[in-house]
Amino acid sequence: MTIYQSQPSNVSLGNTTYKAFSETTGIKARYRDASGSTSGTKAITSGDLKFDLTYGFSEQILAGSVRFKIGNETFIDRTGTIYRNVNPLNGSGTASGEIQYGNGELSLTSWTPNTDNVLTLESLTTTTDLPPLSHVSFRTPVIPIRPQSLTVVVASLDFGQLTLTTDENGIIETSRAHGSINHDTGFVNIYFYTKTEITSANRAAIEANAWYDILLEYEELGKTYINVPVWVDASSVRYNAVAYTYIPLDSEILGLSATRLPLDGKVPIFRVGGIGIVSSSKSQALPSAIAGTTYNLNDQRISWAELEDANGTKVAFDLYTIDYDYGRVTLGGDFVLGSLVAPLAVKYRYQDMGLIRDVQINGQLTFTKPLTHNYDAVDTIVGSALVIGDMQARYTRKFVQGSWSGTWSDAPVGATIPANYNDALYPIQVTNKGAIQERWYIQFTDTQSFRCIGEYSGQIGTGTTNADYAPINPVTGVPYFTVKKEGWGEGWANGNVLRFNTVAANFPVWVIRTVKQSEPTVLSDQFQIMLRGDIDRVL
């Protein structure tokens, strides 16, 4: 006979009264005479593995001191984050959980399945002498710092690792960290707290903390709040940032002394009381290219416009007219495409100029008057203006001398002569359109005839004292100047010289364009200089 070992099929709770064996009632026994299996398997999905490394001890774990094994895998701590299978060659590993330094709680979110879940602790250091902090400040050794480049990593005692980054204004703002960085000085200031509303349910628990002070409470929108500290390990603070380094400029290459230039290469262009110009540049395709047709632009009161074809070739300015007030483009009556490629496009710009009332460090500008156009951020720029003031052509330094000395001097050279030109009654006439920045001398070839020579222009013509002398500027088609015939006195002789200077209605501007070191991305580049002028309109 085969005897099978009994196996329980179920367990039930009951009360049984035991007494001496009775032949009347007998003994009851249950058994089985078959080998059927009653075992089963059930899959259970567990959550994170959690361990308490400081069970029974009220001590703080030092950052980076934890090392343990589960199965054949080794886990280490890096600023509150647990990594496993760290490569000793490059230090890379798999993030597998976090540890709270304050209470020693370890939470694993990733591990190799089907392994022994027994934790073997290999390294752990605790302390009771390291006070937690809720505020850290430090300064980067290199400045200035590039915006949005600072990242701070710190281990909190109750929430694991905190990774903080700054925005373009240098602000750190999370539910547990609040701070900022000064990009110019590299000073970082971070407060760790959680804004918590005080209610009747949690007031007693909050007041029981050692850090609590009634002065820390504050009101907002009828509610009472307090900033509950988030304690961090100051020794675990690490940061990463990108700083600018500037190469000194060579004055010989730059063409001017770099002594007074700022070290960071940034020159303030906006100041309170200065002039600022808000400008929007747009492009609008014309639906057709019919001679004599007027096309309306999407904007009015424009300041500049020009016409181009599909290949970017500029259309001759005499083939169309612009109504700047109403924003209209009219093609000439004899307009033909010719070699131009349709469709034509109008590139135009509208602007507002105003006096700057306030300048903020974040780049915000305030004008003394409202803008008169609608501007979109994608096609709008704000620039400063170089105020030139009123400009008017004139002549200066008129004098006479006996002969030409060969030196462009602004004072007479040699003995005086009796002849002269009477510019008190007949001043030399100049116009803004014709005058240029030049020094002239008129030298007589006999008692009435003379020739005119400029320092840079050379000889531009000849004349006589019997007629007004008005040499034509070939660029503008109007005279450089006009010398009246009535102004010539008597006594002129061969070789005598009349000297004067003309001052043009212009303003010297230095334009320096800087291109940073890099590989070229385009074959050619260009830019425009725009002169903005105010005129008196004649009604």
Secondary structure as GFF3:
##gff-version 3
##sequence-region A 1 539
A	DSSP	beta_strand	49	52	.	.	.	ID=ss1
A	DSSP	beta_strand	60	61	.	.	.	ID=ss2
A	DSSP	beta_strand	67	70	.	.	.	ID=ss3
A	DSSP	beta_strand	73	78	.	.	.	ID=ss4
A	DSSP	beta_strand	81	84	.	.	.	ID=ss5
A	DSSP	beta_strand	94	99	.	.	.	ID=ss6
A	DSSP	beta_strand	105	108	.	.	.	ID=ss7
A	DSSP	beta_strand	119	123	.	.	.	ID=ss8
A	DSSP	beta_strand	126	127	.	.	.	ID=ss9
A	DSSP	beta_strand	135	139	.	.	.	ID=ss10
A	DSSP	beta_strand	151	156	.	.	.	ID=ss11
A	DSSP	beta_strand	160	165	.	.	.	ID=ss12
A	DSSP	beta_strand	171	173	.	.	.	ID=ss13
A	DSSP	beta_strand	177	182	.	.	.	ID=ss14
A	DSSP	beta_strand	187	197	.	.	.	ID=ss15
A	DSSP	alpha_helix	203	207	.	.	.	ID=ss16
A	DSSP	three_ten_helix	214	216	.	.	.	ID=ss17
A	DSSP	beta_strand	218	220	.	.	.	ID=ss18
A	DSSP	beta_strand	223	229	.	.	.	ID=ss19
A	DSSP	three_ten_helix	234	236	.	.	.	ID=ss20
A	DSSP	beta_strand	238	240	.	.	.	ID=ss21
A	DSSP	alpha_helix	251	254	.	.	.	ID=ss22
A	DSSP	beta_strand	275	285	.	.	.	ID=ss23
A	DSSP	beta_strand	294	296	.	.	.	ID=ss24
A	DSSP	beta_strand	304	308	.	.	.	ID=ss25
A	DSSP	three_ten_helix	317	319	.	.	.	ID=ss26
A	DSSP	beta_strand	320	323	.	.	.	ID=ss27
A	DSSP	beta_strand	328	331	.	.	.	ID=ss28
A	DSSP	beta_strand	345	359	.	.	.	ID=ss29
A	DSSP	beta_strand	365	367	.	.	.	ID=ss30
A	DSSP	three_ten_helix	377	379	.	.	.	ID=ss31
A	DSSP	beta_strand	380	384	.	.	.	ID=ss32
A	DSSP	beta_strand	394	401	.	.	.	ID=ss33
A	DSSP	beta_strand	438	444	.	.	.	ID=ss34
A	DSSP	beta_strand	449	454	.	.	.	ID=ss35
A	DSSP	beta_strand	458	464	.	.	.	ID=ss36
A	DSSP	three_ten_helix	485	487	.	.	.	ID=ss37
A	DSSP	beta_strand	497	503	.	.	.	ID=ss38
###
